[in-house]
Amino acid sequence: MTVKELTLENFEEEVINSDVPIIIDFFADWCGPCQMMKPVFQSVSEEYKGKLKFLKLDTQEEQGLAMKFGIQGIPAFVMVNNGKEVGRIVGYMNEDMFKERINNVLERL
C-alpha cells in the first residue's frame, strides 16, 4: 500500500526525517467528502511513487497533530518539505484538479 497511516508515534520518522516531500490527508470516517477523496488520494499516490510520500491522518484519533497543523475543515491535504509546510489543499476535487494543485506546489520546491 502506498498510503501510510500517520500517528504521533511515527510523526518524526515519516514527516521530519522524510527525504522526499510529503502530503498528509487529514480526514475523519464520518466526513462524506473525505470518503469521496479516499480513492482519489490512493490513485494519485501510485502516480507520484518515489517523488511524494502520501500519508493519512485520522483527525478523530490524532487531534493533537490536527491542531498542530491548524486544521479547521476536512478533507485537508497539507504538503510538507524538509519539515515545513509548503502547501495546503482543502476540500473535495476530482483527480485531475487534485494532481494540478499538487504539481503547482511541487514546481515551487
Phi, psi and omega in degrees: 000135185275336182261125180253151177282132178257131178227170176301324183294324182254009183303310183298314180297313187279328185253300185295317184265012182289138179268359175230158175300154180234159171229130182250126175268109175270118187218172170216148181298330183280352186271113180301308178300327177297317179295325178291331180278342184306309179292330177295312180300316180296314181297314181294328180299327179294322182290330185258014182307128181089341180255333185209131180267131182255122180234152175234143183229120178282111185293339176286321182278327186238059183299325180298316178291321177299319178293321180302325180270000178068035181287122180245340178215149180231154002287143176227141182234116183251128178260134184231137175224131182053039176079001182239144177293131180239352179186158181215133178236130184234138173097172179280143173203163179285171186299317181297317179294321179298314179296321178299316180294319178298313181299322178300321178288314182299326179296334181276350182279000000 
